[in-house]
Amino acid sequence: RGCAVENEIVQLSNGEKKYIQDVKHGDIVVGHDEKPHKVLFTYEYDCDEEVVTLSTEDDNSLTMTKDHKVYAIKKEDFEKGIRQPSWYPMEELNEGDYLVELDD
């Protein structure tokens, strides 16, 4: 569950990255469960949910609904030596948390 807004990037199972609006029926995308999922339907609709924007040190940003899951390591875990990322709803991330890119 969760919604990406226009111009957000998603990763295909072959490692290619696309803007969410360019994903087509039949594409295979990597989901928050790290598994490939075939796109069966695409929709365009106005999102009436609250959105959250995360900014990164390199001036990139992600804007998605509060419940959209992001692969990350919490800052407090990192400081304890825990380097295993998990999926967190956007609203649970804080300044200093580490966003993790999925391997190809």
HUNOR-V191963 format. One record per pair of residues at least 24 apart in sequence whose C-alpha atoms are under 7 Angstrom apart, sorted by sequence separation. I is the first residue (numbers start at 1). J is the second residue. D is the distance in Angstrom with one decimal. If there is no record, write none. Layout:
I|J|D / I|J|D
This chain:
66|90|5.1 / 67|91|6.6 / 73|97|6.0 / 74|98|6.3 / 66|91|4.9 / 72|97|7.0 / 73|98|5.0 / 72|98|5.3 / 73|99|6.6 / 72|99|4.3 / 71|99|6.1 / 72|100|5.0 / 71|100|5.5 / 32|69|6.4 / 52|90|6.8 / 52|91|6.9 / 8|62|6.6 / 32|87|6.7 / 5|63|6.4 / 4|63|7.0 / 5|64|5.8 / 4|64|4.7 / 3|64|5.8 / 4|65|6.7 / 3|65|5.4 / 2|65|5.9 / 2|67|5.3 / 3|68|6.0 / 2|68|3.9 / 1|68|6.4 / 2|69|7.0 / 15|104|4.8 / 14|104|6.9
